[in-house]
Amino acid sequence: MNNSPKQEEKQRKPFPLLQYFTVTSLIAFVLVAVSLVTLYRQIAVNSLLEIGESKNAALTQTFSNVIWPEFSSFLLSSADLSADEIRAHPETARLRQAVIEQTQGLSVIKVKIYNREGITLFSTQEDQIGEDKSENAGYLAALNGGFASELTHRDTFSAFEGEIENRDVISSYIPIRHNSSEVEGVFEVYDDVTPLLENISIAQRNVAIGVTLTLALLYFILFLIIKRADSLIKRQFIEYQQAEEEIQKAYKKEESVNEFFRFTLLNMIEFVDRGNEKAELLAYLKQIKQQFDDLKYWAVPDKNTK
């Protein structure tokens, strides 16, 4: 069933610009703010990972220059020993002490050394000595001459000083080269970056506050602009409706005038056909003229009159 013109006129409403802007722009601004803050953190964490990997690589180079020449013969020959024998060997204690001295005052919390077969020949966490890491992706990358690093959060971690909790750690697999281009083994260095990551979190929070305030100010300015535009749309819509109503009234008035014209013409034809007197016809025409004057539809106002 079709709606009548009156019902359609009642259903017509101006476009809700302010409501549309309020919802869509708020969603858009929230998405932009979250994306910017997330992007900042991702960039900062990636930069931290790159710096941590470079730092661990430099430390590994120091190990290669200082520790490896002294202990390489023991480490390479220890592959024939059992894990318990390696742990009990005096050279293991000396190596541990040398590693601690080299990492004194640094943020390194664990060091591991693997041979070319992926066996853990040394670890500051002694119970890991003898583990097979030959299938580990990081180890394989370093064995082929590359670097591999990973940032992880550890609820507990076995460091030099014992168990530590809630730490963010960068673990890097670095190839060992000494006086040759051939990879002789792999170092795995664990670097505690918890303070740095906390600084990133603080900076991320500040960025989030700054982005939120900036977008809120922009949203407020746009809201005022859109609110004014919405008011103009509503006012123009009302003016349009009023103009349309005037046009409809004019159409109806024109219809009545056309009907009057038709009625008048028929009466004039009837008067002529009946052969009425001229005086009667003239009187009737005067009456018609008076009716036209009363309608005041066709009369154009004088522009010079005020």
N, C-alpha and C positions, 0 to 999 in steps of 0.2 A: 504494500500500500504506500503510495507516494505521499509525502508531506505537502501540506498546503503552503502557499507562499507566505502566509502569516507565520506558520510554524518554522519554516526555513529562515525567516527573518529573525525570529526569536533565537534560533540556534546559532546564528552567525555571531562570532565573537572576534575581537582583534587578536593577532598573534601574541601569545604570552612571552614576549621577549625577555623580560626581567627574570621570570621563573626559569626559562630555558637557559639563560646565561648563568644564573646562580648555580644550577645543578651541574651543567656540563663544564663550566670553567673551574668549579671547585674540584671536580674529579680530575680534570686535566692538570691543575696546579699541584694537587697531591701526588699524582703520578710523576710529574716533572721533579718535584722536591725529592721524592724517594729515589728516582733514577739518578739525580745528581749526587746525592749523598752516597748511594751505593757505588756509583762510578768512582767517586773520590776515594772511597775506602779500597776499592779494587786496585786502583792505580797506586795508592800508597803501599798496600800490601805487596804488590808486584815489585815495586821499587825496593821495599825492605828485603824481599826474597833475593833480588839481584845483588843488593849490597851485601847481604849475609853470605851469599854464595861466593862473591869475590873475596870477602874477608876470610872465609874458610879455606878458599884456594890459596890465599897468601900464607895462612897459617900452615897449611899442608906443605907448601914449598919450604917453609922453615923447618918443619919436621923432616922433610926429605934431605935437607942440607945438614941438619944437626943430628937428628936421631937415627935416621935410616943407615948412614954409613957405619955407625957403631953397632947397630943391632940387626942389620939385614941378614948377616950370616946365621945368627941364631934363629931368626924368624923363618927364613927359608928352609932351614934344616928341621925346624920344629914340626913340620907337616907330618913327619914320621912318628911323632910322639902322640900319646893320647891326651885328651883334654885335661885330665887330672895331672899328668906328668908336666904339661906346659904350665899349669897353674902353680905347681910346686917347684918349678925350676927357678933358681936364683936370678937368672937373667930377666925373668918376667917381673920380679920385684924391682930390679934396677930400671927396667923399661918404664914401669909404672911411675917410679919416682922421677925419671927424666921427663915424662909427659906432664906430670904435675908441675914441675919446675918451669917448663916451657909455656904452660897455660896459666901460670900464677898471675892473678890480677885481671884475667880476661873473663869473658862471659861464656867460655867453653865449659860444658858440664859433662861431656863424655867423648872419648876417642876410641875408635875401633880400627884394627888393621886386618885386612884380608889378603890371602895369597891369591895367585892366579887361578886356583881351583875353587875359590869362593869360601874357603874355610877360614873361620875367625881365629886368627893366630894370637890376637891380643885384644883385650877390652878392659877399660877401667871398671866395668862391671864384670867381675871374674866369672860368674856363672854362665856368661855368654860365650866364653872361650870354647872353641871346638864346634860351634854351630855352623851349619852349611847354608850359605847365602848365594849359592851358585845360580839360583833361579830368580834372584831378586833383580828387578828392572833397574834400580839405581846402581847396583853393583855392576851389572852388565854394561850399562852406559859408560861408567868410569873405566871398565876394563878395555873398552873400545876407544878410549882416549877422550871421552866427553865428560861433562859435569851433569850431575842430577841433584836437585835440591827439593825439599818439601817442607812446608810449614804446617805443623800440627800442634794441637793442644793436648797436653798430658795432665790427667788428673793427679797421677803420681809418677815420679821419675827417679831412677837411681843415678845420682850424680857422684862426683868425687867425695863430697862431704856426707853422702847418705841420701835418704829419700827426701825429695822435695815435692811439693804439691802445687797443682794449678799453674802450670808453666806452659808458655808458648815457645816452641822449639823449632829451629831450622836445622834439619839434618841434611848434610851434603856428602855425596860420594865423589871423591877426588882421586884421579889416577896418581900413582907414585912413579915418578921418573927421576933417576939419578945418573947423571953423566951419560945418558943415552936417551934416545927417543922411544925406546921400548918401555911399555908399562910393566913394572916389576911387581906391583901389588896395588891395593886400593885402601885409601884412608876413608873412614867415615867419621865426620866431625859433627857434634851436636852443639849448637850455639843457643843459649838462652836469650830470647828477644822479648821476653815478657814486658819489661819497662818500655821498650820501643813500641810495642803493639798497644800498650796502654796510652802512650802519647798519641798514637794514631787514633785511638778511640776518642780521646779528648778533643783532638783536632776535628774529627768527624762530627762530634756533637756541636762544636762551634760552627762548623760549616752548615750543619742542619739548622741551627738557630738563625744564622745569617741568611740562608736561602729561604727559610720560612718567613722571616720578617720582610725580606725583599718581595717575595711573591704575595705576601699579605698586603703590603702597600700597593703593589700593582693591581691586586684584586680589588682593593677599595677604590682606587682611581677609576678602574674600568667599571666598577659597580655604579659609581656616580654617573659616568657617561651613559651607560646602558639604561640606568633609571630615567635619565632625562629623555633619552631616545624612546623609551617605553611610554613615557607620558605623552610625547609628541604623537606616537602611533595611536594611542588611545584617543587623543583629541582629534586627530585627523579622521579616525574611524567614526567618531561621533558626528563630525562635520559631514562626512560622506553619507552616513545614514540620514542626516537631516536633509542633505541635498537630494538624496534618493526619494525621500518622502515628498519633497516639493515637486520633484519630477512626476511622481505618481499622482499627486494632486492635479498637476497640470494636464496629465494624460486623461484623468477622469473628467476634468473640466472641458477638455477638447472633445471628448466623447459626447458630453452633454450638448456642446455647441453644435457638433455635427448632427446630432439627433434633432436639434432644434431647426437647423438648416433644412434637413429632410422634411420635417413636419411642415415648415413654412412653405417650402416649394410645393408640396402636395396641396396645401390649402390654396395657394395662388393659382395652381392649375385648375383646381376645382372651381374657384371663383370665376376664372375666365371661361371655363366650359359651361358654367351655368348662365353666363351672360349677365352677371350682376351689374348694377349701375356703377359708373365711374366713381361716384362719391363714396359708395360703400367700399369699393376696392381701395381707394385712397385712404380711407379711414383705417382699413385693416392694415395697410402698409405702414401707416403712422404708428399703429399699435406694435407692429413687428419691430420698427425702428426703436421704439421705446424699450422693448424687451432686449434688443442688442445693447442699448445704452446701459441698461441695468446689469448686464453680464460683465461689461467693462473688460472683456477678454482681449479684444482685438485692438483696443485703444493703446497707442504707444505714448508714454509720458514724454513731455517736452523737456529736453535736456537743459534748456535755459531757465526752466522754472525751478524754484527751490521749494 
